[in-house]
């Protein structure tokens, strides 16, 4: 299973998702350029996840690859955080899903609107370093959910056509 990132939260989300659904696979993380801005917004987030999955598939030679891209989008006048998970097989079958969306507090949103990446805004507002490597802003907002946790269910949903083909088109 290729993973289009070496970010620990993303790799561990894929590892946990595979464990939960009972799939055994070697996980091969690779660093890839998602081909989108450093802080993707709205549809750009989908393209980043897709690009990550496709590039990981090519680079790893795996039968199946996953790309995870975190992004932001405005909904109901609130800046929302979310992720897209995109899965693609060597045969060209694909599927995607979204993590839960969550509103960013104004104190974080103002930094992002001012041009900072969400990870940098999180580090600044919560006086931490390297938050995007694992915890992410979601950990500081909820105290309980980190980036890996946020991604696991979305990974399972993106993978369902591959492990439960009886319900896939």
C-alpha positions, 0 to 999 in steps of 0.5 A: 500500500503506497501512501503519498506522504511520510507525515507520521499522522497520515502513515499511522492513519493508514496503518490503523485503518488497515488493522481495523478492517483486517487487511494486511499490507506493507505500507510504503510511505513516499514523499511526493509533491501534491501539486497544490498550494502549501495551504489548499482551499476547497477543491484544491484539497481534493486534487492534492489528495488525488495527486498524492495517491497517483504519485505514490502508486507510480513511485512505489509500484504498489497495488493500491495507494492512498493520498491524504490532503488537509485543507480549508474551506469557508462554509456558512461564513466559518473557516473550516478544516477538513481532509480528503482521502483518495485511494487508487488501484493499479487497475485505475479503480478509485474512491475518495472520502472526507474527514469530518469538517470542523470550524477554526476559532477566529484566533487561528483563522485570522492567521490563515487568512493573513497567509500562514499555513494552518500548522504555522497558525496552530504553532503560533496560537497554541505556543507549540512547535511542529503541530502539523507533524502529528497532533494538528490543530484538531488536538488543540481544539478538542483535547482528544482527537489528533490528525491520525484519529481524524483521518482513520475513518476517512481512510476506511471509507475511501478503501471500502470498494477495495476490501468490500467489493460486493457493495462497490460499483 
